[in-house]
Amino acid sequence: MGRIEEPVKLEETVVRINRCTTVTKGGKSMSFSALVVVGDKKGSVGIGFGKAREVPNAVSKAVKEAKKEMVKIPLIGDTIPHLMWGKYKAASIFLKPALPGTGIKAGASSRAVLESVGIKNILTKCYGKRNPLNVAKATLMGLKALRTKQEVEELRGVKIE
């Protein structure tokens, strides 16, 4: 008998849908792109980008990619363990842990990533370009670089007080 695993409930958030038109000899040809964030609100998150001729197809492609790209993020309660910078291409983001009751102080694309992870208290500031895809990826890069106290102790071989 095989083990029956309970499916993990993932929340999908559409961050942006973009319409693109290509003008050809035969007329205008439209296509759509979708940026989607998928997370379980317990420390796992993924970002996906899909393109198709119709919006639902673009969103489903993006969701499929986001589920493949899921990563685990270390959290301390409902915030991050320490300050962190995230950078992707020309977009940079500063992530700072916050006290309970602060909420998520962030822009739309980084907010979607942070909410999908399960973070409830954080301060952020975007620098450089503010393209939604690059800001979302910069946020994810910053979150992936986070380390817990135990991980740092193991890496250094020294106990931290």
DSSP file (Angstrom, degrees, kcal/mol; ACC not computed):
  #  RESIDUE AA STRUCTURE BP1 BP2  ACC     N-H-->O    O-->H-N    N-H-->O    O-->H-N    TCO  KAPPA ALPHA  PHI   PSI    X-CA   Y-CA   Z-CA
    1    1 A M              0   0    0      0, 0.0     2,-0.2     0, 0.0     0, 0.0   0.000 360.0 360.0 360.0 135.7    0.0    0.0    0.0
    2    2 A G        -     0   0    0      1,-0.1     2,-0.4     0, 0.0     0, 0.0  -0.493 360.0-104.2 -84.3 155.6    1.2    3.4   -0.9
    3    3 A R        -     0   0    0     -2,-0.2     2,-0.7     1,-0.0    -1,-0.1  -0.631  29.7-136.3 -79.4 132.3    1.3    6.3    1.5
    4    4 A I        -     0   0    0     -2,-0.4     2,-0.4     2,-0.0    -1,-0.0  -0.812  19.1-158.2 -93.5 117.1   -1.4    8.8    1.0
    5    5 A E        -     0   0    0     -2,-0.7     3,-0.0     3,-0.0    -2,-0.0  -0.785  17.0-124.6 -96.7 136.7   -0.1   12.4    1.2
    6    6 A E        -     0   0    0     -2,-0.4     2,-0.1     1,-0.1    -1,-0.0  -0.640  34.8-111.9 -76.1 129.5   -2.4   15.2    1.9
    7    7 A P        -     0   0    0      0, 0.0     2,-0.3     0, 0.0    -1,-0.1  -0.367  28.3-118.8 -65.7 140.0   -2.1   17.9   -0.8
    8    8 A V        -     0   0    0      1,-0.1     2,-0.8    -2,-0.1    -3,-0.0  -0.622  24.9-123.6 -78.2 132.6   -0.5   21.1    0.3
    9    9 A K        -     0   0    0     -2,-0.3     2,-0.4    31,-0.1    -1,-0.1  -0.690  32.0-168.2 -82.2 113.8   -2.9   24.1   -0.1
   10   10 A L        -     0   0    0     -2,-0.8     2,-0.5    31,-0.0    30,-0.2  -0.836  12.5-143.2-104.9 139.3   -1.2   26.7   -2.3
   11   11 A E  E     -A   39   0A   0     28,-3.6    28,-1.9    -2,-0.4     2,-0.4  -0.886  12.9-152.7-103.1 127.9   -2.4   30.2   -2.7
   12   12 A E  E     -A   38   0A   0     -2,-0.5     2,-0.5    26,-0.2    26,-0.2  -0.846  10.6-173.1-102.7 132.9   -2.0   31.7   -6.2
   13   13 A T  E     -A   37   0A   0     24,-2.8    24,-2.8    -2,-0.4     2,-0.7  -0.983  17.3-145.0-127.1 121.3   -1.7   35.5   -6.6
   14   14 A V  E     +A   36   0A   0     -2,-0.5    22,-0.2    22,-0.2     3,-0.1  -0.762  19.4 179.2 -84.1 115.1   -1.7   37.2  -10.0
   15   15 A V  E     -     0   0A   0     20,-2.7     2,-0.3    -2,-0.7    -1,-0.2   0.888  62.5  -2.7 -84.3 -43.2    0.7   40.1   -9.7
   16   16 A R  E     -A   35   0A   0     19,-1.4    19,-2.7    93,-0.0     2,-0.4  -0.990  48.2-162.6-154.9 140.9    0.5   41.4  -13.2
   17   17 A I  E     -A   34   0A   0     -2,-0.3     2,-0.4    17,-0.2    17,-0.2  -0.997  19.8-167.6-122.3 126.5   -1.1   40.7  -16.6
   18   18 A N  E     -A   33   0A   0     15,-2.9    15,-2.5    -2,-0.4     2,-0.5  -0.935  10.3-148.2-119.0 135.1    0.5   42.5  -19.6
   19   19 A R  E     -A   32   0A   0     -2,-0.4     2,-0.4    13,-0.2    13,-0.2  -0.875  14.6-171.1-103.3 132.7   -1.0   42.7  -23.1
   20   20 A C  E     -A   31   0A   0     11,-3.2    11,-2.8    -2,-0.5     2,-0.5  -0.976   5.3-158.8-124.6 135.8    1.4   42.9  -26.0
   21   21 A T  E     -A   30   0A   0     -2,-0.4     2,-0.5     9,-0.2     9,-0.2  -0.957   2.4-164.9-118.8 130.1    0.5   43.6  -29.6
   22   22 A T  E     -A   29   0A   0      7,-3.1     7,-2.9    -2,-0.5     2,-0.6  -0.960  13.3-146.7-111.2 124.4    2.5   42.7  -32.7
   23   23 A V  E     +A   28   0A   0     -2,-0.5     5,-0.2     5,-0.2     2,-0.2  -0.813  27.5 168.1 -94.2 121.8    1.6   44.4  -35.9
   24   24 A T  E >   -A   27   0A   0      3,-2.9     3,-1.2    -2,-0.6    -2,-0.0  -0.640  52.9 -91.8-121.1 179.8    2.1   42.2  -39.0
   25   25 A K  T 3  S+     0   0    0      1,-0.3     3,-0.1    -2,-0.2    -2,-0.0   0.847 126.4  51.4 -61.7 -34.0    1.1   42.3  -42.6
   26   26 A G  T 3  S-     0   0    0      1,-0.3     2,-0.3     3,-0.0    -1,-0.3   0.482 123.8 -89.6 -84.1  -3.2   -2.1   40.4  -41.8
   27   27 A G  E <   -A   24   0A   0     -3,-1.2    -3,-2.9     2,-0.0     2,-0.4  -0.856  66.9 -24.9 129.4-165.3   -3.1   42.7  -38.9
   28   28 A K  E     -A   23   0A   0     -2,-0.3     2,-0.5    -5,-0.2    -5,-0.2  -0.693  48.4-162.4 -90.0 136.7   -2.6   43.0  -35.2
   29   29 A S  E     -A   22   0A   0     -7,-2.9    -7,-3.1    -2,-0.4     2,-0.3  -0.973   9.7-158.0-120.0 119.3   -1.7   39.9  -33.2
   30   30 A M  E     +A   21   0A   0     -2,-0.5     2,-0.3    -9,-0.2    -9,-0.2  -0.733  13.5 174.5-100.1 144.9   -2.2   40.1  -29.4
   31   31 A S  E     -A   20   0A   0    -11,-2.8   -11,-3.2    -2,-0.3     2,-0.3  -0.954  16.5-141.7-139.6 162.0   -0.6   38.0  -26.7
   32   32 A F  E     -AB  19  52A   0     20,-3.5    20,-2.5    -2,-0.3     2,-0.4  -0.928   6.0-161.4-126.5 147.6   -0.6   38.1  -22.9
   33   33 A S  E     -AB  18  51A   0    -15,-2.5   -15,-2.9    -2,-0.3     2,-0.4  -0.969   9.8-161.7-125.6 147.3    1.9   37.6  -20.2
   34   34 A A  E     -AB  17  50A   0     16,-2.7    16,-2.2    -2,-0.4     2,-0.5  -0.987  11.2-155.6-132.4 137.8    1.2   36.9  -16.6
   35   35 A L  E     -AB  16  49A   0    -19,-2.7   -20,-2.7    -2,-0.4   -19,-1.4  -0.964  24.3-179.6-110.6 120.8    3.3   37.1  -13.4
   36   36 A V  E     -AB  14  48A   0     12,-2.7    12,-2.8    -2,-0.5     2,-0.4  -0.955  18.7-156.2-127.3 140.2    2.1   34.8  -10.7
   37   37 A V  E     -AB  13  47A   0    -24,-2.8   -24,-2.8    -2,-0.4     2,-0.4  -0.965  11.9-168.6-114.1 131.1    3.2   34.1   -7.1
   38   38 A V  E     +AB  12  46A   0      8,-2.7     8,-2.3    -2,-0.4     2,-0.3  -0.972  17.8 151.5-120.9 133.1    2.4   30.8   -5.5
   39   39 A G  E     -AB  11  45A   0    -28,-1.9   -28,-3.6    -2,-0.4     6,-0.2  -0.985  45.0-140.4-155.6 163.9    2.9   30.1   -1.8
   40   40 A D        -     0   0    0      4,-1.5    77,-0.2    -2,-0.3   -31,-0.1   0.370  44.3-122.6-107.3   3.0    1.6   28.1    1.2
   41   41 A K  S    S+     0   0    0     75,-2.5    76,-0.2     3,-0.5    77,-0.1   0.676  96.1  89.3  62.0  19.3    1.9   30.9    3.8
   42   42 A K  S    S-     0   0    0     74,-0.3    76,-0.2     2,-0.3    33,-0.1   0.130 118.9 -67.9-128.6  18.1    4.2   28.6    5.8
   43   43 A G  S    S+     0   0    0     74,-2.2    30,-3.7     1,-0.3     2,-0.4   0.415 101.6 107.4 113.6  -1.2    7.6   29.5    4.4
   44   44 A S  E     + C   0  72A   0     72,-0.3    -4,-1.5    73,-0.3    -3,-0.5  -0.911  37.0 159.7-112.5 138.8    7.4   28.2    0.8
   45   45 A V  E     -BC  39  71A   0     26,-2.2    26,-2.6    -2,-0.4     2,-0.3  -0.994  14.8-174.7-153.3 153.2    7.0   30.4   -2.3
   46   46 A G  E     -B   38   0A   0     -8,-2.3    -8,-2.7    -2,-0.3     2,-0.4  -0.992  13.9-145.1-149.0 150.5    7.6   30.4   -6.0
   47   47 A I  E     -B   37   0A   0     -2,-0.3     2,-0.3    22,-0.2   -10,-0.2  -0.953  18.6-175.2-118.3 136.2    7.4   32.9   -8.9
   48   48 A G  E     -B   36   0A   0    -12,-2.8   -12,-2.7    -2,-0.4     2,-0.4  -0.973  12.7-163.4-133.5 148.4    6.2   32.1  -12.4
   49   49 A F  E     +B   35   0A   0     -2,-0.3     2,-0.3   -14,-0.2   -14,-0.2  -0.993  16.4 178.4-130.6 123.5    6.0   33.9  -15.7
   50   50 A G  E     -B   34   0A   0    -16,-2.2   -16,-2.7    -2,-0.4     2,-0.4  -0.952  12.9-161.2-130.5 148.1    3.9   32.7  -18.5
   51   51 A K  E     +B   33   0A   0     -2,-0.3     2,-0.3   -18,-0.2   -18,-0.2  -0.975  24.2 141.5-126.7 141.0    3.0   33.9  -22.0
   52   52 A A  E     -B   32   0A   0    -20,-2.5   -20,-3.5    -2,-0.4     6,-0.1  -0.964  59.8-100.4-162.8 173.9    0.1   32.8  -24.3
   53   53 A R  S    S+     0   0    0     -2,-0.3     2,-0.3   -22,-0.2   -23,-0.1   0.722 108.0  42.9 -75.5 -22.2   -2.5   34.1  -26.7
   54   54 A E  S  > S-     0   0    0    -22,-0.1     4,-1.9     1,-0.1     5,-0.2  -0.936  83.3-123.1-127.7 150.9   -5.2   34.1  -24.0
   55   55 A V  H  > S+     0   0    0     -2,-0.3     4,-2.6     1,-0.2     5,-0.2   0.909 107.7  51.6 -60.1 -48.8   -5.1   35.3  -20.4
   56   56 A P  H  > S+     0   0    0      0, 0.0     4,-2.4     0, 0.0    -1,-0.2   0.882 111.2  49.0 -60.1 -36.3   -6.2   32.0  -18.7
   57   57 A N  H  > S+     0   0    0      2,-0.2     4,-2.1     1,-0.2    -2,-0.2   0.899 111.1  49.6 -67.7 -40.1   -3.5   30.0  -20.6
   58   58 A A  H  X S+     0   0    0     -4,-1.9     4,-2.2     2,-0.2   -24,-0.3   0.912 112.5  48.1 -63.9 -42.5   -0.8   32.6  -19.6
   59   59 A V  H  X S+     0   0    0     -4,-2.6     4,-2.5     2,-0.2    -2,-0.2   0.912 111.1  49.7 -65.3 -42.9   -1.9   32.4  -16.0
   60   60 A S  H  X S+     0   0    0     -4,-2.4     4,-2.2    -5,-0.2    -1,-0.2   0.884 111.0  49.8 -66.3 -36.7   -1.9   28.6  -16.0
   61   61 A K  H  X S+     0   0    0     -4,-2.1     4,-2.2     2,-0.2    -1,-0.2   0.914 111.9  48.8 -63.9 -42.2    1.6   28.4  -17.5
   62   62 A A  H  X S+     0   0    0     -4,-2.2     4,-2.6     2,-0.2    -2,-0.2   0.897 110.8  49.8 -64.9 -40.9    2.8   30.9  -14.9
   63   63 A V  H  X S+     0   0    0     -4,-2.5     4,-2.2     2,-0.2    -1,-0.2   0.907 109.8  51.5 -64.1 -41.8    1.3   28.9  -12.1
   64   64 A K  H  X S+     0   0    0     -4,-2.2     4,-1.4     1,-0.2    -2,-0.2   0.918 112.8  45.0 -61.5 -44.0    2.9   25.7  -13.4
   65   65 A E  H  X S+     0   0    0     -4,-2.2     4,-1.8     1,-0.2    -2,-0.2   0.900 111.1  53.7 -66.1 -40.8    6.3   27.4  -13.5
   66   66 A A  H  < S+     0   0    0     -4,-2.6    -2,-0.2     1,-0.2    -1,-0.2   0.885 106.8  51.4 -62.6 -39.0    5.8   28.9  -10.0
   67   67 A K  H >< S+     0   0    0     -4,-2.2     3,-0.8     1,-0.2    -1,-0.2   0.847 110.4  49.5 -66.6 -33.1    5.1   25.5   -8.5
   68   68 A K  H 3< S+     0   0    0     -4,-1.4    -1,-0.2     1,-0.2    -2,-0.2   0.828 110.9  50.2 -71.6 -31.5    8.2   24.1  -10.1
   69   69 A E  T 3< S+     0   0    0     -4,-1.8   -22,-0.2    -5,-0.1    -1,-0.2   0.176  78.9 143.3 -94.8  16.6   10.3   26.9   -8.7
   70   70 A M    <   -     0   0    0     -3,-0.8     2,-0.3   -24,-0.2   -24,-0.3  -0.301  25.8-174.9 -62.3 138.1    9.1   26.7   -5.1
   71   71 A V  E     -C   45   0A   0    -26,-2.6   -26,-2.2     2,-0.0     2,-0.4  -0.940  24.3-119.1-131.7 155.7   11.7   27.4   -2.4
   72   72 A K  E     -C   44   0A   0     -2,-0.3   -28,-0.2   -28,-0.2   -29,-0.1  -0.814  25.2-159.8 -97.3 132.9   11.7   27.2    1.4
   73   73 A I        -     0   0    0    -30,-3.7     2,-0.4    -2,-0.4    71,-0.1  -0.940  17.7-125.1-115.0 130.8   12.3   30.4    3.3
   74   74 A P        -     0   0    0      0, 0.0     2,-0.3     0, 0.0   -31,-0.1  -0.612  33.9-174.2 -75.9 129.6   13.5   30.5    7.0
   75   75 A L        -     0   0    0     -2,-0.4     2,-0.6     5,-0.1     5,-0.2  -0.884  25.2-147.9-121.6 154.0   11.1   32.6    9.2
   76   76 A I  B >  S-D   79   0B   0      3,-2.5     3,-1.6    -2,-0.3     2,-0.5  -0.928  74.7 -53.5-118.2 102.5   11.2   33.6   12.8
   77   77 A G  T 3  S-     0   0    0     -2,-0.6    -2,-0.0     1,-0.2     0, 0.0  -0.554 119.5 -24.5  66.3-116.0    7.6   33.8   13.9
   78   78 A D  T 3  S+     0   0    0     -2,-0.5    42,-2.6    41,-0.1    43,-2.1   0.031 129.9  54.6-119.0  26.8    5.9   36.1   11.4
   79   79 A T  B <  S-D   76   0B   0     -3,-1.6    -3,-2.5    40,-0.2    43,-0.1  -0.803  89.3 -82.4-141.7-174.8    9.0   38.0   10.2
   80   80 A I        -     0   0    0     41,-0.4    -5,-0.1    -2,-0.2    -2,-0.1  -0.582  34.0-120.5 -94.2 158.6   12.5   37.4    8.8
   81   81 A P  S    S-     0   0    0      0, 0.0     2,-0.3     0, 0.0    -1,-0.1   0.815  82.3 -12.5 -69.4 -31.0   15.6   36.6   10.9
   82   82 A H  S    S-     0   0    0     66,-0.0    -2,-0.0    14,-0.0    13,-0.0  -0.952  85.2 -63.8-159.3 173.2   17.7   39.6    9.9
   83   83 A L        +     0   0    0     -2,-0.3     2,-0.3    13,-0.1    13,-0.2  -0.321  54.7 177.5 -62.6 148.6   18.3   42.5    7.5
   84   84 A M  E     -E   95   0C   0     11,-2.3    11,-3.4    62,-0.1     2,-0.4  -0.981  26.0-144.5-157.5 144.9   18.9   41.5    3.9
   85   85 A W  E     -E   94   0C   0     -2,-0.3     2,-0.4     9,-0.2     9,-0.2  -0.899  16.3-163.6-104.4 138.6   19.4   43.1    0.5
   86   86 A G  E     -E   93   0C   0      7,-2.9     7,-2.7    -2,-0.4     2,-0.4  -0.977   7.9-176.4-120.7 139.5   18.0   41.4   -2.6
   87   87 A K  E     +E   92   0C   0     -2,-0.4     2,-0.3     5,-0.2     5,-0.2  -0.997  13.1 167.9-139.1 133.3   19.1   42.2   -6.1
   88   88 A Y  E >   -E   91   0C   0      3,-2.6     3,-2.2    -2,-0.4    50,-0.2  -0.923  68.8 -49.8-143.5 117.8   18.0   41.0   -9.5
   89   89 A K  T 3  S-     0   0    0     -2,-0.3    -1,-0.0     1,-0.3     0, 0.0  -0.367 123.5 -18.0  53.0-123.6   19.2   42.9  -12.6
   90   90 A A  T 3  S+     0   0    0     -2,-0.1    39,-1.8    -3,-0.1     2,-0.5   0.438 118.9  93.5 -93.4   1.7   18.6   46.6  -12.0
   91   91 A A  E <   +EF  88 128C   0     -3,-2.2    -3,-2.6    37,-0.2     2,-0.4  -0.817  50.4 179.6 -98.5 131.4   16.1   46.1   -9.2
   92   92 A S  E     -EF  87 127C   0     35,-2.5    35,-3.0    -2,-0.5     2,-0.4  -0.960   4.8-169.4-126.1 147.5   17.3   46.1   -5.6
   93   93 A I  E     -EF  86 126C   0     -7,-2.7    -7,-2.9    -2,-0.4     2,-0.5  -1.000  14.0-146.3-140.1 139.5   15.2   45.7   -2.4
   94   94 A F  E     -EF  85 125C   0     31,-2.6    31,-1.4    -2,-0.4     2,-0.5  -0.913  15.9-163.1-104.6 124.0   16.0   46.2    1.2
   95   95 A L  E     +EF  84 124C   0    -11,-3.4   -11,-2.3    -2,-0.5    29,-0.2  -0.931   9.6 179.5-111.8 128.1   14.2   43.8    3.6
   96   96 A K  E     - F   0 123C   0     27,-2.8    27,-2.8    -2,-0.5   -13,-0.1  -0.992  28.3-120.3-131.5 128.5   14.1   44.7    7.4
   97   97 A P  E     - F   0 122C   0      0, 0.0     2,-0.3     0, 0.0    25,-0.2  -0.320  33.8-158.2 -63.7 150.2   12.4   42.6   10.1
   98   98 A A        -     0   0    0     23,-1.0    23,-0.1   -18,-0.0     3,-0.1  -0.886  18.4 -99.6-131.4 160.9    9.6   44.4   12.0
   99   99 A L    >   -     0   0    0     -2,-0.3     3,-1.8     1,-0.1     4,-0.3  -0.353  55.9 -79.8 -73.6 156.5    7.9   44.2   15.4
  100  100 A P  T 3  S+     0   0    0      0, 0.0    -1,-0.1     0, 0.0    21,-0.1  -0.315 118.6  32.3 -57.3 137.6    4.5   42.5   15.7
  101  101 A G  T 3  S+     0   0    0     -3,-0.1    -2,-0.1    19,-0.1    20,-0.1   0.293  89.0 101.9  97.1  -8.6    1.7   44.9   14.6
  102  102 A T    <   -     0   0    0     -3,-1.8    19,-0.1     1,-0.1     2,-0.1   0.909  66.8-160.1 -73.0 -42.7    3.7   46.7   12.0
  103  103 A G        -     0   0    0     -4,-0.3    19,-2.3    17,-0.1     2,-0.7  -0.397  38.0 -44.1  88.9-172.2    2.3   44.8    9.0
  104  104 A I  E     -g  122   0C   0     17,-0.2     2,-1.0    -2,-0.1    19,-0.2  -0.864  49.6-170.9 -99.6 111.3    3.8   44.5    5.5
  105  105 A K  E     +g  123   0C   0     17,-2.5    19,-1.7    -2,-0.7     2,-0.3  -0.823  43.6 111.4-101.1  93.8    5.2   47.8    4.3
  106  106 A A        -     0   0    0     -2,-1.0    -2,-0.1    17,-0.1    19,-0.0  -0.972  66.8 -92.4-157.6 164.0    6.0   47.0    0.7
  107  107 A G     >  -     0   0    0     -2,-0.3     4,-2.4     1,-0.1     5,-0.2  -0.173  52.9 -90.6 -74.7 176.9    5.0   47.6   -2.9
  108  108 A A  H  > S+     0   0    0      1,-0.2     4,-1.8     2,-0.2     5,-0.1   0.913 120.8  40.6 -61.5 -50.2    2.5   45.5   -4.8
  109  109 A S  H  > S+     0   0    0      1,-0.2     4,-1.4     2,-0.2    -1,-0.2   0.903 119.6  43.8 -72.2 -39.8    4.8   42.9   -6.4
  110  110 A S  H  > S+     0   0    0      1,-0.2     4,-2.5     2,-0.2    -1,-0.2   0.854 111.0  56.8 -71.6 -32.5    7.1   42.4   -3.3
  111  111 A R  H  X S+     0   0    0     -4,-2.4     4,-2.8     1,-0.2     5,-0.3   0.900 103.7  53.3 -61.8 -41.5    4.0   42.4   -1.1
  112  112 A A  H  X S+     0   0    0     -4,-1.8     4,-1.8     1,-0.2    -1,-0.2   0.908 111.4  45.7 -61.0 -42.0    2.5   39.4   -3.1
  113  113 A V  H  X S+     0   0    0     -4,-1.4     4,-1.6     2,-0.2    -2,-0.2   0.938 114.5  47.3 -65.4 -47.3    5.8   37.5   -2.5
  114  114 A L  H  X>S+     0   0    0     -4,-2.5     5,-2.0     1,-0.2     4,-1.5   0.881 112.7  48.4 -65.5 -39.8    5.9   38.3    1.2
  115  115 A E  H  <5S+     0   0    0     -4,-2.8    -1,-0.2     1,-0.2    -2,-0.2   0.884 109.2  53.5 -67.1 -37.8    2.3   37.5    1.8
  116  116 A S  H  <5S+     0   0    0     -4,-1.8   -75,-2.5    -5,-0.3   -74,-0.3   0.820 107.2  51.9 -67.0 -30.7    2.6   34.1    0.0
  117  117 A V  H  <5S-     0   0    0     -4,-1.6   -74,-2.2   -76,-0.2   -73,-0.3   0.865 119.2-111.0 -70.7 -36.4    5.6   33.2    2.2
  118  118 A G  T  <5 +     0   0    0     -4,-1.5     2,-0.3     1,-0.3    -3,-0.2   0.522  64.2 149.4 113.7  12.3    3.6   33.9    5.3
  119  119 A I      < +     0   0    0     -5,-2.0    -1,-0.3     1,-0.1   -40,-0.2  -0.624  16.6 173.6 -78.9 133.6    5.4   37.0    6.6
  120  120 A K        +     0   0    0    -42,-2.6     2,-0.5    -2,-0.3   -41,-0.2   0.634  65.8  43.9-113.4 -21.7    3.1   39.4    8.4
  121  121 A N  S    S+     0   0    0    -43,-2.1   -23,-1.0   -19,-0.1   -41,-0.4  -0.938  72.1 124.1-132.5 110.7    5.6   42.1    9.8
  122  122 A I  E     -Fg  97 104C   0    -19,-2.3   -17,-2.5    -2,-0.5     2,-0.4  -0.981  42.2-141.7-161.4 150.3    8.3   43.5    7.5
  123  123 A L  E     +Fg  96 105C   0    -27,-2.8   -27,-2.8    -2,-0.3     2,-0.3  -0.957  25.9 179.8-114.7 136.7    9.6   46.8    6.2
  124  124 A T  E     -F   95   0C   0    -19,-1.7     2,-0.3    -2,-0.4   -29,-0.2  -0.945  15.2-168.1-135.1 157.2   10.9   47.1    2.6
  125  125 A K  E     -F   94   0C   0    -31,-1.4   -31,-2.6    -2,-0.3     2,-0.4  -0.957  15.2-143.9-145.7 127.7   12.4   49.7    0.3
  126  126 A C  E     -F   93   0C   0     -2,-0.3     2,-0.3   -33,-0.2   -33,-0.2  -0.722  17.4-175.0 -92.2 138.7   12.9   49.4   -3.4
  127  127 A Y  E     +F   92   0C   0    -35,-3.0   -35,-2.5    -2,-0.4     2,-0.2  -0.935  51.4   5.6-127.2 153.6   15.9   51.0   -5.1
  128  128 A G  E    S+F   91   0C   0     -2,-0.3   -37,-0.2   -37,-0.2     2,-0.1  -0.515 115.0   9.4  79.2-143.7   16.7   51.2   -8.8
  129  129 A K        -     0   0    0    -39,-1.8   -37,-0.3    -2,-0.2    -2,-0.2  -0.379  56.9-154.7 -74.7 150.9   14.2   50.0  -11.4
  130  130 A R        +     0   0    0    -39,-0.1    -1,-0.1    -2,-0.1    -2,-0.1  -0.057  34.2 150.5-120.1  32.0   10.7   49.1  -10.3
  131  131 A N     >  -     0   0    0      1,-0.1     4,-2.7     2,-0.0     5,-0.3  -0.500  49.8-130.6 -60.8 126.4    9.7   46.6  -13.0
  132  132 A P  H  > S+     0   0    0      0, 0.0     4,-2.2     0, 0.0     5,-0.2   0.851 103.9  48.6 -54.8 -40.7    7.2   44.2  -11.2
  133  133 A L  H  > S+     0   0    0      2,-0.2     4,-2.3     1,-0.2     5,-0.2   0.942 114.9  44.0 -65.2 -46.8    8.9   41.0  -12.4
  134  134 A N  H  > S+     0   0    0      2,-0.2     4,-2.4     1,-0.2    -1,-0.2   0.861 113.4  50.8 -68.4 -35.7   12.4   42.2  -11.4
  135  135 A V  H  X S+     0   0    0     -4,-2.7     4,-2.4     2,-0.2    -1,-0.2   0.914 111.1  48.9 -67.1 -42.0   11.2   43.5   -8.0
  136  136 A A  H  X S+     0   0    0     -4,-2.2     4,-2.1    -5,-0.3    -2,-0.2   0.918 114.1  45.7 -62.8 -42.8    9.5   40.2   -7.3
  137  137 A K  H  X S+     0   0    0     -4,-2.3     4,-2.4     2,-0.2    -2,-0.2   0.870 111.0  52.5 -69.3 -35.7   12.6   38.2   -8.2
  138  138 A A  H  X S+     0   0    0     -4,-2.4     4,-2.3     2,-0.2    -2,-0.2   0.900 109.1  50.6 -64.3 -40.2   14.8   40.6   -6.2
  139  139 A T  H  X S+     0   0    0     -4,-2.4     4,-2.2     1,-0.2    -2,-0.2   0.920 111.4  47.7 -61.7 -44.1   12.5   40.0   -3.2
  140  140 A L  H  X S+     0   0    0     -4,-2.1     4,-2.5     2,-0.2    -2,-0.2   0.884 109.7  52.8 -65.8 -38.4   12.8   36.3   -3.7
  141  141 A M  H  X S+     0   0    0     -4,-2.4     4,-1.3     2,-0.2    -1,-0.2   0.914 110.5  48.2 -62.6 -42.2   16.6   36.5   -4.0
  142  142 A G  H  < S+     0   0    0     -4,-2.3     4,-0.3     1,-0.2    -2,-0.2   0.907 112.7  47.7 -63.4 -42.2   16.8   38.4   -0.7
  143  143 A L  H >< S+     0   0    0     -4,-2.2     3,-1.1     1,-0.2    -2,-0.2   0.869 108.7  54.4 -67.7 -36.7   14.6   35.9    1.0
  144  144 A K  H 3< S+     0   0    0     -4,-2.5    -1,-0.2     1,-0.2    -2,-0.2   0.796 103.4  57.2 -67.4 -26.6   16.6   32.9   -0.4
  145  145 A A  T 3< S+     0   0    0     -4,-1.3    -1,-0.2    -3,-0.2    -2,-0.2   0.529  81.9 115.0 -82.1  -5.7   19.8   34.4    1.1
  146  146 A L    <   -     0   0    0     -3,-1.1     2,-0.4    -4,-0.3   -62,-0.1  -0.351  47.6-164.6 -66.7 145.0   18.4   34.5    4.6
  147  147 A R        -     0   0    0    -74,-0.1     2,-0.1   -73,-0.0    -2,-0.1  -0.983  13.3-131.5-130.1 142.2   20.0   32.3    7.2
  148  148 A T     >  -     0   0    0     -2,-0.4     4,-2.0     1,-0.1     5,-0.2  -0.414  33.2-104.9 -82.9 168.3   18.8   31.2   10.7
  149  149 A K  H  > S+     0   0    0      1,-0.2     4,-2.2     2,-0.2     5,-0.1   0.892 121.6  52.7 -60.2 -40.9   21.0   31.4   13.8
  150  150 A Q  H  > S+     0   0    0      1,-0.2     4,-2.2     2,-0.2    -1,-0.2   0.896 107.5  50.9 -64.4 -41.0   21.6   27.7   13.7
  151  151 A E  H  > S+     0   0    0      2,-0.2     4,-2.3     1,-0.2    -1,-0.2   0.900 110.9  48.6 -63.2 -41.0   22.7   27.7   10.1
  152  152 A V  H  X S+     0   0    0     -4,-2.0     4,-2.5     2,-0.2     5,-0.3   0.901 110.0  52.0 -66.4 -41.1   25.2   30.5   10.8
  153  153 A E  H  X>S+     0   0    0     -4,-2.2     4,-2.2     1,-0.2     5,-0.9   0.911 111.4  47.2 -60.7 -43.0   26.6   28.6   13.8
  154  154 A E  H  <5S+     0   0    0     -4,-2.2    -2,-0.2     2,-0.2    -1,-0.2   0.906 112.5  49.1 -65.7 -42.3   27.1   25.5   11.7
  155  155 A L  H  <5S+     0   0    0     -4,-2.3    -2,-0.2     1,-0.2    -1,-0.2   0.907 120.3  35.8 -64.1 -42.5   28.8   27.4    8.9
  156  156 A R  H  <5S-     0   0    0     -4,-2.5    -1,-0.2     2,-0.2    -2,-0.2   0.739  97.8-134.7 -83.7 -24.1   31.2   29.2   11.2
  157  157 A G  T  <5S+     0   0    0     -4,-2.2     2,-0.4     1,-0.3    -3,-0.2   0.727  70.9 108.1  74.3  21.3   31.7   26.4   13.7
  158  158 A V  S   <S-     0   0    0     -5,-0.9     2,-0.4    -6,-0.3    -1,-0.3  -0.975  73.7-115.9-132.1 143.5   31.2   28.8   16.6
  159  159 A K        -     0   0    0     -2,-0.4     2,-0.4    -3,-0.1    -9,-0.1  -0.657  28.4-148.4 -79.8 131.0   28.3   29.2   19.0
  160  160 A I              0   0    0     -2,-0.4    -7,-0.1   -11,-0.1    -8,-0.0  -0.855 360.0 360.0-102.5 133.1   26.6   32.6   18.7
  161  161 A E              0   0    0     -2,-0.4    -1,-0.1     0, 0.0    -2,-0.0   0.421 360.0 360.0-102.9 360.0   25.1   34.2   21.8
